[in-house]
Amino acid sequence: MVNICGELRIAFGDGRVYGVGRTTEPIARISANPEGGQRDRKVLLRGVLVVALSVVLAKPAKAEGYPSGGAIVAAIVGVVAVVVVVAVVVIHKSSEKRTITGCVSSGENGMNVTDDRDKRFYALSGNTAGIKPGDRMTLQGKRTKPKDAGKTLGWETKLVAKDLGVCQP
């Protein structure tokens, strides 16, 4: 058992701290297990250090008030800025012209185009006037999802942006 400053009492045993309390017994009376030796001394010092640091570093909690008006305004301005940036990006992405460039071929279900970028096949729909099988073209429109899981992707053509001539094998 260790008494520190005549007020704190720490009880040790089997390498553990068993209790912390207050006492009026004499200062620095230490009784240790004679068989434990160095290990008991280390445990004792660690326990004393933990208690001493806990007492020294403990401080009372202060009640904080509400945030100031400037902090609230700054938070609102930050949220509005994020919303504006997201809106601009979404509007820009949705308004940009989507195109696909590739070779057009005839298939069982109409015309298909093989995209040069992603090498996927797209079934053509929409305004297919002016689209010729065997030509490499840039088509403006939008990608459509297939109705069945096994079907190819679709491309709804709005207009032919460029006719790049005959496909090269």
C-alpha positions in Angstrom: 0.0 0.0 0.0 1.2 3.5 -0.8 0.1 6.7 0.8 1.0 9.9 -1.1 0.8 13.4 0.5 -1.2 12.0 3.4 -4.4 12.0 1.3 -4.3 9.5 -1.6 -4.2 5.8 -0.9 -3.4 3.3 -3.7 -3.6 -0.5 -3.1 -1.6 -2.8 -5.3 -1.6 -6.6 -5.6 -0.8 -9.1 -8.3 0.3 -6.3 -10.6 -3.1 -4.5 -10.4 -4.4 -1.4 -8.7 -7.3 -2.4 -6.4 -8.4 0.8 -5.0 -7.9 4.5 -4.7 -9.2 6.5 -1.8 -8.4 9.2 0.8 -6.7 8.6 4.1 -5.0 10.4 7.0 -2.4 7.7 7.6 1.3 8.6 7.5 3.1 9.7 4.2 5.0 7.1 2.1 4.4 3.9 3.9 5.2 1.1 1.4 4.7 -2.6 1.9 5.7 -4.7 -1.1 5.8 -8.4 -1.8 9.4 -9.6 -1.1 9.1 -12.3 -3.8 7.9 -9.8 -6.5 11.0 -7.6 -6.4 11.6 -5.5 -9.5 8.2 -6.3 -11.1 6.2 -5.0 -8.1 8.3 -1.9 -8.0 7.6 -1.1 -11.7 3.9 -1.7 -11.2 3.9 0.5 -8.1 5.6 3.3 -9.9 3.3 3.1 -12.9 0.3 3.2 -10.6 1.6 6.2 -8.8 2.4 8.0 -12.1 -1.2 7.3 -13.4 -2.8 8.7 -10.3 -0.5 11.7 -10.1 -1.1 12.6 -13.7 -4.8 12.1 -13.3 -4.9 14.5 -10.4 -2.6 17.1 -12.0 -4.3 17.1 -15.4 -7.9 17.0 -14.2 -9.7 20.2 -14.7 -13.3 21.3 -14.2 -15.6 21.4 -17.2 -16.7 24.8 -18.3 -20.1 25.5 -19.7 -19.8 27.0 -23.1 -22.3 29.4 -24.6 -23.9 29.4 -28.0 -21.7 30.1 -31.0 -21.4 33.7 -31.9 -23.2 35.3 -34.8 -20.1 35.3 -37.0 -19.7 31.5 -36.6 -23.3 30.9 -37.6 -23.0 33.2 -40.7 -19.7 31.4 -41.7 -21.4 28.0 -41.5 -24.3 29.1 -43.6 -22.0 30.7 -46.2 -20.0 27.4 -46.3 -23.1 25.3 -46.8 -24.5 27.6 -49.5 -21.1 27.5 -51.3 -21.1 23.7 -51.4 -24.7 23.6 -52.7 -23.8 26.1 -55.5 -20.7 24.1 -56.5 -22.6 20.8 -56.7 -25.5 22.4 -58.7 -23.1 24.0 -61.2 -21.3 20.6 -61.7 -24.5 18.7 -62.1 -25.9 21.3 -64.6 -22.7 21.3 -66.6 -22.5 17.6 -66.8 -26.2 17.2 -67.8 -26.0 19.9 -70.5 -22.8 18.8 -72.2 -23.3 17.1 -75.6 -22.8 13.4 -75.4 -21.3 11.8 -78.5 -20.2 8.4 -79.6 -17.8 7.7 -82.4 -17.5 4.4 -84.1 -18.2 2.1 -87.0 -21.9 1.5 -87.9 -22.9 -2.0 -88.9 -26.2 -3.7 -89.8 -27.4 -6.3 -87.3 -30.4 -8.6 -86.8 -32.4 -6.0 -84.9 -31.3 -2.9 -86.9 -28.1 -0.9 -86.9 -25.4 -1.1 -84.3 -22.3 1.1 -83.6 -19.1 0.0 -81.9 -17.7 2.8 -79.8 -14.0 3.5 -80.4 -13.4 4.5 -76.8 -15.0 1.7 -74.8 -15.2 -1.0 -77.6 -18.9 -1.7 -76.7 -21.7 -2.4 -79.1 -24.7 -0.1 -79.0 -28.1 -0.7 -80.8 -29.1 2.5 -82.6 -32.5 4.1 -82.1 -34.0 7.5 -82.5 -33.1 9.7 -85.6 -31.3 7.2 -87.8 -31.8 9.1 -91.0 -28.4 9.7 -92.7 -26.7 6.9 -90.8 -25.1 4.4 -93.2 -23.8 0.9 -92.3 -20.1 0.6 -93.0 -19.3 4.2 -92.2 -17.4 5.6 -89.2 -19.6 8.3 -87.7 -19.8 10.6 -84.7 -23.4 10.5 -83.4 -24.9 12.9 -80.9 -27.5 11.5 -78.4 -27.7 9.6 -75.2 -27.1 6.1 -73.9 -30.1 4.0 -73.1 -30.3 1.0 -70.8 -31.4 -2.4 -72.3 -34.8 -3.6 -71.2 -33.5 -7.2 -70.7 -30.3 -8.1 -68.8 -28.8 -10.0 -71.8 -29.4 -7.4 -74.5 -26.9 -4.9 -75.8 -26.8 -1.3 -74.7 -28.7 1.3 -76.7 -27.9 4.7 -78.2 -30.7 7.1 -78.9 -29.4 9.2 -81.8 -30.5 12.8 -82.0 -28.3 13.8 -85.0 -25.2 12.8 -87.0 -22.4 15.1 -85.9 -19.8 13.9 -88.4 -19.5 11.4 -91.1 -15.9 10.3 -91.1 -16.0 8.0 -94.2 -15.7 4.3 -94.6 -14.6 2.2 -91.7 -11.0 0.9 -91.7 -10.8 -2.8 -90.8 
